[in-house]
Amino acid sequence: MNRVPKTLWPALLLGLAFALSGCESGSWTWVPPEEDKVTIISDAAFVRTGQGDFVDGYLAECHQDFQKQRMFLVLEIPHYLKGDRLIVTGRRTGDSVQMSFGAEKKEKIPVFQVEQARPNVPTAPDIPGLK
């Protein structure tokens, strides 16, 4: 009976240490990826973000809450063309890039880190034949 508490005590302390290491106040929280349907509106660009990072990607438009929004898609391997429609899965980074559009002044565009991108090819609905 005396050996059981001696054996469990180190395991209990180790488990407590692991639990407390993940509960720091400044720890990073996991954010689930979101999926958006976007249209690429620029050629590939190599730009600098507000935090000073250099990234490759495209300027894109998406519709959220019935409003057109612009975002800068950061991709590992840029190989899309202007006008391509994509379904992208990823996360907003909280960073932004400054870009100007023609005669407009520069505006801050949020950065979207893409984890997966695939073409958005609409399919015709499957309508049954008339009898």
Secondary structure, DSSP 8 states (H G I E B T S, - for coil): --HHHHHHHHHHHHHHHHHHHTT-TT-------EEEEEEE-S--EEEE-TTS-EEEEEEEEEEETTEEEEEEEE-SS----TT-EEEEEEEEEEEEEEE--TTS--EEEEEEEEEEEEE------------
